[in-house]
Amino acid sequence: MAGIELINVHKQYVVDERPVKVLNGISLKIPEKHITVILGRSGCGKTTAGRVINCLTKPTQGQVLFEGKDLFQMSKAEMK
């Protein structure tokens, strides 16, 4: 069961010419065929983590693996 794996993922945005860290080295495994819930207070990075997992934004650093392959290196055909 490979599923999805985040390895040391960082995400940083620039707001008013200042870097803002949103994700700071998160790692997690979401096994195939499992439901996973990410909980946390407002502004802790839940939405950004979801956007990274769904390929809507690239991480600044780290890897996102899907079935053992780097999600951001895969073609759309491989993702189906």
ChimeraX attribute file (.defattr): number of C-alpha atoms within 10 A of each C-alpha:
attribute: neighborCount
match mode: 1-to-1
recipient: residues
	/A:1	9
	/A:2	14
	/A:3	14
	/A:4	20
	/A:5	22
	/A:6	21
	/A:7	16
	/A:8	16
	/A:9	21
	/A:10	21
	/A:11	21
	/A:12	16
	/A:13	13
	/A:14	9
	/A:15	8
	/A:16	7
	/A:17	7
	/A:18	9
	/A:19	10
	/A:20	12
	/A:21	13
	/A:22	17
	/A:23	20
	/A:24	15
	/A:25	13
	/A:26	13
	/A:27	14
	/A:28	12
	/A:29	14
	/A:30	16
	/A:31	14
	/A:32	12
	/A:33	9
	/A:34	8
	/A:35	7
	/A:36	9
	/A:37	8
	/A:38	9
	/A:39	9
	/A:40	9
	/A:41	7
	/A:42	8
	/A:43	9
	/A:44	12
	/A:45	18
	/A:46	16
	/A:47	13
	/A:48	19
	/A:49	22
	/A:50	13
	/A:51	14
	/A:52	20
	/A:53	20
	/A:54	12
	/A:55	13
	/A:56	11
	/A:57	14
	/A:58	19
	/A:59	21
	/A:60	14
	/A:61	15
	/A:62	17
	/A:63	20
	/A:64	27
	/A:65	20
	/A:66	19
	/A:67	15
	/A:68	12
	/A:69	16
	/A:70	14
	/A:71	22
	/A:72	17
	/A:73	10
	/A:74	12
	/A:75	9
	/A:76	9
	/A:77	6
	/A:78	9
	/A:79	10
	/A:80	5
